[in-house]
Amino acid sequence: MSINWYPGHMHKARKQLREALPNVDVIIEIVDARLPYSSQNPIIASVRSHKPTIIILNKSDLADAAVTQQWQTYLESNDNIRTLAFDKSQRQTLPLITHLCHKLAPHKTKRVKAIQAMILGIPNVGKSTLINLLAGRGIAKVGDEPAVTRNPQRIAIDGNIVLHDTPGMLWPKIKNSHSGYRLAITGAIKDTAIDYEDIGFYAADYFIQYYPCALVERFAIDKPSGSALNLFKTIGNKRGAISNRGRLNLHKVCELLIHEYRSGKLGSISLETPAMINAELQQLALHNQAAANKNRGKKNNRE
């Protein structure tokens, strides 16, 4: 899936990130619990080096709990990373975030100076909502549209911690096409930059394979076993997306499916597992190697 959405302020944010990291004690990265790998910014991974990191798997109420646990185990195999599953209704778990900050920066705990924590996340991942909960007041602007936060700011929170907020960043090129689809399905990418029918077919194929019972329960249909198009026709009959002439309004039914998923009405559904991602990355590496070999062969032939 090709996505062309890289506003200028995101380039600026990447530069600010590189400049600020040397003065940061702990990184707090917010990811979407439904797609922890795809909602991680590879730019952050490439510049943080061995910096202690807390990965907050936000919106965990919308994700498959068993899959979220798999991701926590997978991510914490890195000694510098700790994780926390979170959703905005779990305010009682907020102190765990400050506790982890102190645990990962023990040298600062013994001093008067505050722990400097940089909070990062892609657009629409819930970063601003979490900041406001930690601060106990409305500081960061919250919105349904991606790219609401524009300028960095510093926020003091309980536990002698200062949060360095940054704009939500995407990256110029999403190498794994599956990640592009998953980001689009969750709304991390502006709807104006996607094709509902394109991501609708991807989502339908995935739900049929991994969460068919969720479709049965939500749309009161028989267990789907056919193609995505057959599923759309069935849903269209149920939800008024079939014209008087019997023609399916494909855009309408795809949009409906995506919004039902985003709102959580389809249930708690994760879009990727660690095993799935490892397989996709291996396939991507093989594809890139084959392309490199092909280009090398063309170059040799020209010479």
C-alpha positions in Angstrom: 0.0 0.0 0.0 1.4 3.4 -1.0 0.9 6.2 1.4 2.0 9.8 0.7 1.5 11.7 3.8 4.6 13.4 5.3 3.8 17.0 6.4 6.7 19.4 6.8 6.2 19.7 10.6 7.1 15.9 10.8 10.5 16.5 9.3 11.0 19.3 11.8 9.9 17.0 14.6 12.5 14.3 13.6 15.3 16.9 13.7 14.1 18.1 17.1 14.0 14.6 18.4 17.7 14.0 17.5 18.7 17.2 19.1 16.8 16.6 22.4 17.6 12.9 23.0 21.0 13.5 24.7 19.3 15.4 27.5 16.5 12.8 28.0 16.7 10.1 30.7 13.7 8.0 29.6 11.7 7.6 26.4 8.0 6.9 26.7 6.7 5.6 23.4 2.9 5.3 22.9 1.9 2.6 20.5 -1.5 1.2 19.5 -2.0 -2.1 21.3 -3.9 -3.4 18.2 -0.7 -3.0 16.0 2.3 -2.5 18.3 4.9 -3.1 15.6 3.2 -1.1 12.8 2.5 1.8 15.1 6.1 2.1 16.3 8.1 4.7 14.5 11.3 3.2 13.0 12.9 6.6 13.2 12.6 6.5 17.0 14.1 3.0 17.1 17.1 4.1 15.0 18.0 7.2 17.2 17.3 6.1 20.7 20.2 3.6 20.9 20.3 2.1 24.4 18.2 4.8 26.0 15.8 3.3 28.6 12.3 3.1 27.0 8.8 2.5 28.3 6.4 1.3 25.6 2.8 2.0 26.5 0.4 -0.3 24.6 -2.5 2.2 24.5 -6.1 1.4 23.6 -5.6 -2.1 25.0 -9.3 -2.4 25.6 -9.7 -2.5 21.8 -7.0 -5.2 21.3 -7.1 -9.0 21.9 -5.7 -9.4 25.4 -3.9 -12.6 24.7 -2.1 -11.0 21.7 -1.2 -8.0 23.8 0.5 -10.3 26.3 2.5 -11.8 23.5 3.6 -8.4 22.5 4.7 -7.4 26.0 6.8 -10.6 26.3 8.3 -10.0 22.9 9.1 -6.3 23.5 10.5 -6.9 26.9 13.1 -9.4 25.6 15.1 -6.2 25.1 16.7 -5.3 28.5 16.2 -1.6 28.0 12.5 -1.8 27.3 9.5 -2.1 29.8 5.9 -2.2 28.7 2.5 -1.4 30.1 -0.9 -2.2 28.6 -3.2 0.8 29.1 -6.5 2.4 28.1 -7.9 5.7 29.3 -10.4 4.1 31.6 -7.5 2.6 33.7 -6.5 5.7 35.6 -5.4 3.6 38.6 -2.5 2.4 36.5 -1.1 5.9 35.8 1.3 5.7 38.8 2.9 2.7 37.2 4.2 4.9 34.5 6.0 7.3 36.9 7.2 4.2 38.9 8.8 2.8 35.7 10.4 6.1 34.9 12.2 6.1 38.3 13.1 2.4 37.9 14.7 3.0 34.5 16.5 6.2 35.6 17.7 5.3 39.2 20.7 7.7 38.9 18.2 10.6 38.8 16.0 9.3 41.6 18.8 10.0 44.1 19.1 13.6 42.9 17.1 16.8 43.2 16.8 17.3 39.5 13.7 16.0 37.8 13.7 13.0 35.5 13.5 14.1 31.9 11.1 11.9 29.9 10.4 12.3 26.2 6.9 11.1 25.2 6.5 10.0 21.6 3.9 8.5 19.4 2.5 8.4 15.9 -0.6 10.6 15.1 -3.9 9.6 16.6 -2.4 7.0 19.0 -3.7 8.7 22.1 -0.6 10.5 23.2 -2.3 13.8 24.1 -5.0 12.0 26.1 -2.4 10.2 28.1 -0.4 13.4 28.8 -3.6 15.1 30.1 -4.3 12.2 32.4 -0.7 12.2 33.7 -0.8 16.0 34.2 -4.3 15.9 35.8 -5.4 18.8 33.6 -6.0 19.6 29.9 -2.6 20.6 28.6 -2.2 18.8 25.3 -4.8 19.3 22.6 -6.8 16.2 21.8 -8.5 15.5 18.5 -9.7 12.7 16.3 -7.7 13.8 13.4 -4.0 12.9 13.1 -1.3 15.5 13.5 -3.0 17.7 16.1 0.1 18.4 18.2 2.4 20.7 16.3 5.0 22.2 18.7 7.1 20.5 21.5 6.3 21.5 25.1 7.4 20.5 28.6 5.0 19.4 31.2 5.8 18.8 34.9 3.9 15.8 36.4 3.8 14.1 39.8 6.9 12.1 40.8 9.4 14.9 39.9 9.2 14.1 36.2 9.1 16.5 33.3 7.5 15.3 30.1 8.9 16.5 26.8 5.9 16.4 24.4 6.6 16.2 20.6 4.4 16.3 17.5 3.1 12.9 16.3 5.4 11.6 13.6 4.9 9.3 10.6 7.9 8.4 8.4 8.5 9.1 4.7 8.2 5.5 3.6 6.3 2.5 5.1 8.4 -0.4 3.9 6.1 -3.2 5.1 2.9 -2.8 3.0 0.9 -4.7 5.6 1.8 -2.0 8.2 0.4 0.6 5.8 -2.9 -1.1 5.6 -3.1 -1.6 9.4 -2.3 2.0 10.1 -5.0 3.1 7.7 -7.6 0.7 9.2 -7.1 2.2 12.7 -7.2 5.8 11.5 -3.5 6.7 12.1 -3.5 8.0 8.6 -5.9 10.7 7.4 -8.9 9.3 5.6 -8.3 11.7 2.8 -5.0 9.8 2.0 -6.6 6.4 1.8 -9.0 4.4 -0.3 -11.8 2.9 1.8 -12.4 0.1 -0.7 -8.7 -0.8 -0.7 -8.4 -1.0 3.1 -11.9 -2.4 3.4 -10.9 -5.6 1.4 -7.7 -6.0 3.4 -9.6 -5.7 6.7 -12.4 -8.0 5.6 -9.9 -10.7 4.5 -8.2 -10.4 7.9 -11.3 -10.5 10.0 -12.6 -13.6 8.0 -9.4 -15.5 8.7 -8.7 -14.5 12.3 -11.9 -13.1 13.9 -14.9 -14.6 12.0 -16.9 -14.9 15.2 -16.7 -11.2 15.8 -18.3 -10.6 12.4 -21.0 -13.2 13.2 -21.9 -11.5 16.5 -21.8 -7.9 15.3 -23.7 -8.3 12.0 -25.9 -11.3 13.0 -24.8 -13.3 10.0 -23.6 -16.9 9.4 -19.9 -17.6 9.9 -18.2 -16.2 6.8 -16.2 -18.7 4.8 -16.0 -17.1 1.4 -14.5 -14.0 -0.1 -14.5 -10.5 1.2 -16.9 -9.5 -1.5 -19.4 -12.1 -0.4 -19.1 -10.7 3.1 -19.7 -7.2 1.9 -22.8 -8.3 0.1 -24.1 -10.0 3.2 -23.4 -7.0 5.4 -24.8 -4.7 2.7 -28.1 -6.6 2.8 -28.2 -6.2 6.6 -27.2 -2.5 6.7 -29.0 -1.0 3.7 -26.0 -0.8 1.3 -27.8 -2.5 -1.5 -29.7 -0.3 -4.0 -33.3 -1.0 -5.3 -31.6 -2.4 -8.4 -29.6 -4.8 -6.3 -26.3 -3.0 -6.7 -23.9 -3.1 -3.8 -22.6 0.3 -2.5 -19.1 -1.0 -2.0 -17.7 2.3 -0.6 -20.5 2.5 1.9 -20.1 -1.0 3.2 -16.2 -0.7 3.4 -16.5 2.5 5.3 -19.0 1.0 7.6 -16.8 -2.0 8.4 -13.8 0.2 9.1 -15.7 2.5 11.4 -17.3 -0.4 13.2 -13.8 -1.7 13.9 -12.3 1.7 14.9 -15.1 2.3 17.4 -14.6 -1.2 19.0 -18.1 -2.4 18.0 -16.5 -5.4 16.4 -14.9 -6.4 19.7 -11.3 -6.6 20.9 -9.3 -7.4 17.8 -5.6 -7.2 17.2 -4.2 -6.7 13.7 -0.8 -8.3 14.1 1.2 -10.8 16.3 4.9 -11.0 16.8 5.0 -14.2 14.7 3.1 -12.5 11.9 5.5 -9.6 11.9 8.6 -11.8 11.9 7.3 -13.7 8.9 6.5 -10.5 7.0 9.9 -9.0 7.7 11.6 -12.2 6.5 9.5 -12.0 3.3 10.4 -8.3 2.9 14.1 -9.0 3.4 14.0 -11.8 0.7 12.1 -9.5 -1.7 14.7 -6.7 -1.1 17.5 -9.1 -1.7 16.0 -10.3 -4.9 15.5 -6.8 -6.1 19.1 -5.9 -5.2 20.4 -8.9 -7.1 18.3 -8.0 -10.1 19.6 -4.4 -10.2 23.1 -5.7 -9.8 22.7 -8.0 -12.7 21.4 -5.2 -14.9 24.3 -3.0 -13.9 26.8 -5.8 -14.8 25.1 -6.3 -18.2 25.4 -2.6 -19.0 29.1 -2.7 -18.1 
